[in-house]
């Protein structure tokens, strides 16, 4: 007997699933939890029994299930395997759903973000480049209909507008989008003209732009005196004063936490999550923390700041109620240090930027203080240039870097106090404002 709708509705679950036959290889499967699904049972060309699910009841009605079963029997009659046919239909449906370049690009972006463990910031940066520069010109077209000239004109327009690096980065993204289209079966390998070596998509090289910094000792001395005279917020004042002494990345400094500091030992342990490295490496458990020896000048400033923002959490707590995508920020913002420098009269594009303190230290510690290049690179947390790289190079030079950090801090103070003769007379002349009395007054206000 064939099934009826009433018989299906009255079918009750049992301890184990069971089947009710509708004939012609169609069955209703009743699951122990009460759900019901349609199943088509057949024998494939290899003689193996195959169970093909056709949907659930009541979403797929009895009449619809019979139509689907008839289609599977027709496939069998023409020598086609229903399961393979279903897979091909699903793949074709996926191809239809990814008809345009924008749809393929967004699918690639979501896939790459998951596989490569991109950080949220990097992921947003890549997607934003596509949204701004690729989707307006290429997005609505089927990816298979885009020719070489379409892509080249898109890239060259960006390059000619002066954003050469953006054009090069976008070219890399487009190459990966087209490769993903091949993987998804949307393009044949021979259609992928974006593959390296197939077509010439050469673009103008980007103009190398270094971070603005100061290398003249007299001007550095004036900068240090200006920093001492900064009259902004106490927490920002401390961060600004510390930055030239430790010359780590501004992003690391602003996210410094008290739990990372051992002021008695004079070290700051930067965990991998704060370092500049691939997200996959950060999360691998194999990345080492970066140890930053602290000179006595920094330790003294941190001891004073401890009474204000300690004993746990961010050292440089947010001085405003900035609300971001993840709620209120706990730290000072990315632009705080540059804003402070601009408040002192420095152009962060041409004079000095927060990141420029690293270039300043890297140059003068080598040229003026005579320290070894490898020691400086370790302190900057730069990757080793050796053939075997960081996998085998585990040396940290903690003691030597402690001496180097102290020598650099003392050199900066000597420049600020005019204790080292300099020939550069182009530095500005201002009345110094002693830092210690300034922060003590602000500390009392904040407490």
N, C-alpha and C positions, 0 to 999 in steps of 0.2 A: 504493500500500500504506500501511496505517496503521502507526504506530510500535508497537514493543513495548518493554517495560521493558528487556529484554536489549539491544536495539539502542541504546537511549538510554545505557545504562551503557557500552557499547563505543564510543560516539562519541568520537573523539579531537579535541583542539584543533588548529587550523591557524594559519597565519600571520595569516589574517584570519577574522573571525567568519563563520559560515555558518548556514543554516537547514535543518532537517529537517521536512518536512511531515507532519502527521497527518490532513490533510484538513479540510474544513469551516472553513477560515480559521485553524486552530490550527497553530502552528509551535513547534519547539524550537530556540532560538538557542544555538549553541555558541560561547563566547567564547574568544579566543586564550589566555587564562590558564587555561582548563579549566573555568570555571563554566558552568552551563547554566540557561537561563530559558525560561519559556513566553511566547509572543507571539501575540496575536490581531490579525490584519490585516483591515481592512475599509475601505470607502469611505463617508465621511459624507455628509450631505444636501447639502453644498456641492461634492461631487465630489472631495474631497481624500482621499488615502490616509492612513490613521491606523494607528499601531502601538501597541497597548495591552498592557502587560506584565501578566501574570496571576500571577506568582510565580516562584520558583526551584525547580529540581529538585536534590535529592530532597525538599526541604521540602514542595513541592506535587507530589503524585504524578501519574502519568499519568491515573489515573481522575479525580482532583480537577480537573485541568486541563481534561479533557473536559467536566465538569459546568459549570465556569466559562465555557468557550467556548459551551456551549449557552445559558447565561443571556445572554450577549452577543448571540447570534443572535436570541434572543427579544426583546431590547430593540430590535434593528434591525427586527424584524418589526412591532413596534408603533410605529415611528417615533421611537424614542428613540436618542440618540447614546450608545453605551456609555461613552465617556470622560467625558462630562458626568454620566452616571448614576453612575459610579464616584466622581467628585468629590463629588457630592451625598451619596452613601453615607458617604464619609470625613468630610464635614462633620457629618452626622448622628451618626456615631460619636463625633466630638469633642464634640458637644453632649451626648450621653449621658454621656460621661466627665466633663463639667463640669456635672453635674446639680445639685449643691447650691451654696449661696451660698459656703461655705468653699472649695470647689474652684475656683469662678470667681475668688474673691478672691486665692487663691494664684497662679492663672495670671496675673491682672492684676499682682500684685506682682512676679513674676519678669520679666514683660514690661517693666514700668515701670523696674525696676532696670537692665535692659540698655539700654533706649532713652534714659533720662534720665541714665545714668551716675551713679547714686546712690553715695555713699560707703557703705562697709560699716556704719558706725555709724548713718547715717540710715536705711538699708534695714532694719536690725534694729529700729530704733525704730518704724517704720511697721508692720512685721509683728507686733511685740509688742503694739501697741495693738489690732490686729485680734484677736490670740489672746486677749487679756485681756477685751476689751469687746464684740466683735462675734460671734465664733465661738460662745461659750457660748449666746447667745440666738438667733442667726440662722443659724449655720453649717450645721446639718443639714437645713435646709429648701431645697427647690428655689428658685432665685432668682426664678423666675416666680410662685411662690406667696406670696411675701412682700408684704404690703400696706403702705400708708402708716403705719398705726397700729403695726405691728410695728417698723418702723424708728424712728418717732418715740419710742416707749416706750423703746427701747434707748438712744437719744441723751439723752433727758430724764433717765433714771435716772443716767447718768454725770454730767450737768450738776448735778443735784440733790445728788449725793454730794459736790459741792464741787470737782470737777475740770472746770471749765468749758472751759478751753483744750483739754483732751483731747477733750471732746465735740465742739468745733468742728473740731479736726483730724481726728477720726474721721469727721465728716460729710463732709469733703472727700474722704477716702479712699473712703467709700461712694458718693459721686457718681461717682468715677472707676471703681469696680468696676461699677456699673450701666451706665456708658457703654461699658465694655469688653464687657459682656454684649451690648449692642446691636451692637457691632462684630463679635462672634463669631456673631451670629445667634441668640443665646439669648433675646433680647427684641426685640420690635418697637419702633421709636422711640417710638410712642405709649404703650408700657407703661413707659417710663422716667420715673417720677414723681420720681426724684431729680435730674433735669435742672433747672438753675437756672431759676426762674421758673414751674415747673410746679406745685409744691406748696410750702406754707409749712413749712419746717423751721427756723424761726428759733429760736435758742437764746440764753440769757442771755450777755451779753458777759463775757469773762473779767476777773477783777480784776487790774488792772495791778500787778505787784509788781516794784519796782526792786531792784537789787543793794544790799545793805547797805553803807553807806559812812560816813565821818566827814568833816564839813565845817567843824567848829569848829577854828580854828588851835591853840588850847591843847591840845585833845584829839589833834590830829595830831602836835604836838610830843611828847606823851606816848607816842603810838603809835610814833614813830620811836625814842624812847629805849628802849621795850620791845623793839623789833626789834633794836636794838644789843645788848640784854641777853639775847637768845635763846641758850640753851645746848644746843640740839639738834645734830644731825649737821652737820658742817662744810659739806657740799655744800648741804643744805637752808638752812643759815644764809646762805650766799652768795645763793641764789635769793631768799630772803625779803628780804634787804637790797636787792637789785637791783629787785625788783618795783615799789615806789613811785616809784623814779627814772625807769624807762622807761615805766611805765603802759601796757604792751601786754597783750594777752590772755594769761591764765595758760597756756593751751594752747600758745601760741607760745613763751613763755618757757621752759617745761619742755622743749621740743623744740629749743632752741637748740643749734647745733653749731659747733665751732671753725672749720670751713671757711667759715662764714657771716660770721665776724667779721674786721674789719680794725681792730685796736686802734690802729695808728699813725694811721689816718685817723679813728678814732673813730666807726665806723659798723657797724651790723649789718644784713645783707641777708637779709630773710625771704623765702624762695621761695614761689611761689603755693600749693604743696601745704600750707603751714602756715597759710595765710590763711583767713578766713571768707568763702567764696564758693562758688558752685555747682560741683560736681565737673566738669561739662562744661566750664565756663570755665577751671577749673584745668588741665584736660588739653588745652585747645585750642591751647596754644602762644602765645596772644595775651595772657594775663594777665601783668602786670608784677610784679616783686618789690617788696616794701615796704621802703624804706630807713629805718632807725631811727637817727638820730644819737644818740650816747652821751655823756653828761656825764662829766667826769673822775672822779667818784666811782665810776661803774660800771666805767670802764676800770681803775681801781686794783684793784677787787675781782676783776675778771676776770684781771688779771695774776697775782694771788696764787693764784687757783683754777687757773690754767693749769699750775702745777707739780704739781697733783694729778690733774686729769682730762684735760689736754691731751696731745699737741698736736692730735689729730684726734678726730672722733666727738662724742658728746653732751657738752655743757658740764656739764649737771647729770645725771650718770649715776645710775642707779637705786641706791638705798641698801639695797635688799632684793632677795631672789631671788623676785620675783613672777612667776609663770608665767601668761601669758594664752593666748588662743586661737591666737596666732601665735608661741608660745614665750616665753622670758624677756624681760621688758621691758628696754630699754636706757636708758630715761629714768625720772626720778622720776614718781610717779603723779599722776593728775589731782587727787587730794585732798590732796597733800602740803602745799601752801601753806595751805589751810584748816585742816589738822590742826595746823600750826605756829602759826597765829593762835589756835586754840582752846587750845593749850598755853600761850599767853601770857595767857589769860583772856578772850579776846574771843569773843563769840557771833557766829558767821558768818551767822546768820539776821537778827540785829537790830543788831549793832555794825559789823562790817567783814568783807567777804569778799574773796578774791583778785581777783575781777573788779571789786570796789568801788574799787580804786585808780584805775581809769580814770575813774569818775565824780568821784572826789575831784579828780584833776588837771584834768579838763575844766572843773569848776566854778571852782576857785580860780585857775587860770592866767588865766581870763577875768576873774574878779571882783577878785582881789587883785593880779595882775601885769599885767593890762591887755592881754594878747595878743589878736590878732584871732581870731575864731571859725573862719575858714577854715583858718588855720594849725594850730589845735588839731585840727580834724577830719582834716586831712591826716596829722598825727602819729598819730592814732587809727586810721588806715586806714579811715575811714568814706567811703561813696560820696558823690560830689558831689551837691548839691541843684540844681545848675544845669540848665537845660532840656536842654542837649545831653549832660549827664552825663559819665561818664568816657571815652566814646569820643573826645571832642575835648579834654578837660581833662587834659593830661599834665604839668602843673606839679607839682613836688614840694617846692619851698621848702626845699631841703636846708640851705643856710647859715642861713636865718632859723630853721628848726626846731632847728638846732644851738644857736643862741643861746637859744631858748626852753627847750630841754631842760636846758641848763646853769643858766639862771635858776631853773627849777623845782627842780632838785636843790639849788641853793644855798639856796633859800627853805626847803626841807624841813630842811636842816641848821641853818639859823638858828632855826627853830622848835624843833628838838631841843635846841639849845644855849641856848635861852631868850634869844636875842639880839634877838628881835622882841617888843615889848610886846604882850600879849594881855589881853583883858578876861574871857575865859572861865576862871573859877577852878574849874570842875568836873572838871578833869583829875586823874587819880590821881597820887599822889606815890610814886615808887619810887626806889631807889638805882640809878643807871645803871651799867651794866657795859660798859666800852669795847669796841667791836666788834673793832678791829684786833688787840688783844692776844689776844682770844678765838679768832679764826680762825687766828692764827699758831700758837697752841698746838695746835689741832686739826689744822692742816696738818702739823705735825711728827709728830703721832701717826699720821696716815694714811700719811705717807711712810715 
